[in-house]
Amino acid sequence: MGCLRAWNDVDYCRNELQSDPWGVLDEEKMNVDGGAIAIGHPVGASGARIVLHLLHALKARGKQRGMATICIGGGLGGAMLVETC
């Protein structure tokens, strides 16, 4: 949750991100069914599992857009913005 506060902090955004604050993110829309471990964490297939779960969650909620994120390790991460028809 520290990231949420940082993204809305004027000084942090200007000094570290060279950006304006991103604004308040709705925490009710984040990890609606839990993270990778909560939904099953198959070694080597986490990304596919997370994206598939996102697609099912969007359909169940009648939504069109969502974001899947994953920790890759070594300080890296990945993200995918998904939009359905």
C-alpha positions, 0 to 999 in steps of 0.5 A, a space after each residue: 500500500 506504500 506504492 498507493 501513497 507514493 503515487 499520490 505524493 506530489 514531492 515523490 512523483 516530481 522528484 522520483 518519477 518526474 511526473 505529476 501525481 497519478 491520483 487515488 486508485 480505487 483499492 476495491 478494484 485491486 486484487 479482487 480475488 487475491 494474488 497469485 498464491 491465493 488463486 493457485 501458483 503453478 511454477 512456470 505458468 503463473 503469468 498464464 494463470 493470472 491472465 486466464 483468471 483475469 479474463 474469467 473475472 472480467 466476464 463474471 463482473 461484466 467488465 471489459 478492461 483489467 490489468 494483470 501483474 506478476 513478480 518476475 523475481 530479482 526486482 523485476 515485474 511484468 504487467 498486461 492491460 487486457 481489453 475484451 470485446 
